[in-house]
Amino acid sequence: MESAFRRSYHEADQALQQVLEGDPARVAEDLWAVARVVEANPTLRRNLADPSREGADKATLAERLLAGKVGGDALSVARATVAQRWPRQGDLVTALERLGVEAMLAQAQRHGRLGQVEDELFRFARIVEGTPDLQAALADRRADAQAKGSLVDRLLAVRSSPETVSLARQAVAGTRGRRFDLAIASFLEQAADRQDQVTATVTSAVPLSTQQLERLTAALSTQYGRQVHTNVVIDEDVVGGIRVEIGDEVIDGTVSQRLADARRQMTS
């Protein structure tokens, strides 16, 4: 995240924090709606993101356009967001969507469901990745956004938390043309940041026992000096051992990797 974007986003996030005691889920949905409107209207986007205009002037324009169409809490956050100086026009839309995600995660956290939301989003992303027809349906930019949202509802609504469903719907609706898998990855990163933790993706040939997972999580948390949230992926191709991915760092202790290393040494 660029420093200029970070500074502007911090100011907008301060406005968000002031309204989270109300109805965070409503704030999230309203901010996502604002983001979609701004994205769809290039003239509006230029006016609201114009760095040469005074922040108060842009905030007044936003209020004139949005008053009565979104809730008062979302309106105050939108005003604060457009009042900032964004490095690029698209950053305004990115910030609005990101703030909406923060609000929805705050809703999950309030009800003790944030860890559940992380797990459900991760599993859903893996299911989509492993189902070509579903992946194509959700990635089709020509498809109606409402139809894709309804598909998400059918797949998730019965057993998943309401925050998971809302975030998954936002991921398929998307902004700035971002791919579904990248949107989910970004949402998971925000969830981890909110809990001051890092996320590890652990790939194993067989399921890990509760004790094994607890020991691994404890060891990783000690190594990284922060709480680690682990997502486990089962992949028979690794043969044995595990591979751990945290951000750009990979710790590969799989049999398949050791065999590959041995083959390279024999042919070098």
Secondary structure, 3 states (H helix, E strand, C coil): CCHHHHHHHHHHHHHHHCCCCCCHHHHHHHHHHHHHHHHHCHHHHHHHHCCCCCHHHHHHHHHHHHECCECHHHHHHHHHHHCCCCCCHHHHHHHHHHHHHHHHHHHHHHCCCHHHHHHHHHHHHHHHHCCHHHHHHHHCCCCCHHHHHHHHHHHHCCCCCHHHHHHHHHHHHCCCCCCHHHHHHHHHHHHHHHCCEEEEEEEECCCCCHHHHHHHHHHHHHHHCCEEEEEEEECHHHCCCEEEEECCEEEECCHHHHHHHHHHHHHC
